[in-house]
Amino acid sequence: MRTRADEIKFFAGQPSDLRPDKGSERSMGTVFKLFHFDIATENNFGDTLLFPAVKHMFEAYGAGEAFDIYDSRPLRENVGPALVKYINRTADAVVVGGGGLFLSDTNPNRESGWQWRISLDMLEQLEVPLIVFAVGYNRFYGQPDFEPPFSEHVARTIEKSVFFGLRNHGSIEKVAEYVPDELKSRITYQPCPTTLSKSVLPIDVEQPDAKRIGLQLSTSRRYAGHGVGPDMVIERAGQLLPRLEGAGWDVVFTPFTNPDQRLSARLGEQFKSREMVQVYGDDVLTRGLRDLADVPFLLGCRGHAQMIPFGLGALPFSFDVHPKLGYFLSDIGRPEWRHDPKDPAFAESILATIEDGWENREANRTHIADKQADFLDITLDNLDVIYSELGGDPSTLESRFAPYDAQAWNMARSRFLLEVQRENSIHRQQTFAENARKTEAELKTALRNCRTAADDRQILEATVLREQVSAGTMQREKTRIEEKTKQLEQENRALREQLQQQGSSTASTRLRRVRRNVGRTVDNVMKRGQSDS
């Protein structure tokens, strides 16, 4: 029976019993209930589009008759026993991803060593299979390697997965280095769903056939591992921008985040009439995509500044500040569209590449459309595998894939906004709890300091008292010594006087004795003289 408490928990995003049955039947197929570990954010255009796109791929497969993502939680939050029990009770499988989750310092933790914060113990307690979907290996150039238990955790995640799909072949090669040989073959290629936007989303805007290019600029302390300082990207962009304009390009800024916008504004101060196309925010899934679809070329620093424009049919060029940029461009057969900003001739070389892209734009656009079709085929084949592994039969589905129409996409946007509100609410609660803990700790510290101060005061008072007592004792001892010294001096004077008196008496006696001896001698001499005469 549904209770009011269940309804409150349901709409608050908390575990409750108000969930559909696992593996429910609809028409011809089995609908599997999927729990999604995601990131609900409106502050990063790439992540904002990514996770609704992942949900869309699952729910559009089989025209909604195969999968139902009924609930989700932030993947960066710690997974505890209550959530694991809830998932085991209500889900047929767990979806993790997509995104560059194999990164150690965005959500540092010792539970997994990567962004999905679930310990090995909680991972073992999950009784439903995992679906790792379009995840990327995201280490920067020169970044320290992953620490334990990363290798063990990734290996166990693969073992518990019915599907383990990474978003580029570079990630497949890198992750394979951390797992035993028998697991390497289970790592599969699954392109990021953002590369399929034009194929699967209700976007009616056609890109203009014009020399119009967007600049997405980022900087990061982590670029330093590649020798790229905090000002190098903006310095190179400043050198490139007038060259682009001189070649007839209409240049606009396309920041994906608030820091991107601040960096663009900083460069824009040198070029006062620079247009800013802000694609991030709470209307990314509608206005953001439409605005970006109006930019047929883009030069950026972020992975999704490649993948999303590519998914809209644009030509993506890149600053080489992260290995993943090369991984993606290699996958689409255009590795030459990436240039190293450390190259002093960066502006000239990237301009030549962009110009070549323009001159051969028709061939390039055909090439991109073919790659998009390949990516869609790969994705649908992977969804067939996932559905089969969970126990479904793809042949029973009346439709293999039915993309969202405008109404369904607006509903997806509404669900996304609710998830953002929920995640923000959770974040505020956690922040409040953390601040409360800090305040409590500060109060305890203050109390200890008060006690310490009181103890110090007592010690000081005791020390002063001892010093006062010691001072009185020393004064008395000094007086006694002075009196004793005077007494000794008096005794010494008396003794010297006595010795002097004794010395005078002795000298008189000796003088009388000498005189007598002298007298005797004189008498004897005189007697000897008389006898000689």
Salt bridges, closest charged atoms under 4 A:
GLU7 OE1 - ARG4 NH1 3.26
ASP17 OD1 - ARG89 NH2 3.29
ASP38 OD2 - LYS55 NZ 2.78
GLU59 OE1 - ARG415 NH2 3.29
ASP68 OD2 - LYS33 NZ 3.12
ASP71 OD2 - ARG19 NH2 2.83
ASP71 OD1 - ARG73 NH1 2.96
ASP71 OD1 - ARG422 NH1 3.37
ASP105 OD2 - ARG221 NH2 3.87
ASP105 OD1 - ARG222 NH1 2.76
GLU111 OE1 - ARG117 NE 3.27
GLU124 OE2 - ARG156 NE 2.40
ASP145 OD1 - ARG139 NH1 3.34
GLU159 OE1 - ARG156 NH1 2.96
ASP181 OD1 - LYS184 NZ 3.77
ASP209 OD1 - ARG361 NE 2.79
ASP209 OD1 - ARG365 NH1 3.26
ASP231 OD1 - ARG266 NH2 2.82
GLU235 OE2 - ARG236 NH1 3.51
GLU245 OE2 - ARG274 NH2 2.44
ASP250 OD2 - ARG212 NH1 2.82
ASP260 OD2 - ARG302 NE 2.91
GLU275 OE2 - ARG212 NH2 3.40
ASP283 OD2 - ARG287 NE 2.81
ASP291 OD2 - ARG287 NH1 2.82
ASP294 OD2 - ARG212 NE 3.84
ASP320 OD1 - ARG338 NH1 3.47
ASP331 OD1 - HIS169 ND1 2.94
ASP340 OD2 - HIS226 NE2 3.47
ASP340 OD2 - LYS342 NZ 2.69
GLU348 OE2 - ARG243 NH2 2.92
GLU355 OE2 - LYS211 NZ 3.11
GLU362 OE2 - ARG365 NH1 3.79
ASP381 OD1 - ARG400 NH2 2.73
ASP384 OD2 - ARG400 NH2 2.71
GLU419 OE1 - LYS55 NZ 3.83
GLU434 OE1 - ARG437 NH2 2.61
GLU440 OE2 - LYS444 NZ 3.53
GLU461 OE2 - ARG457 NE 3.32
GLU477 OE2 - ARG480 NH2 2.50
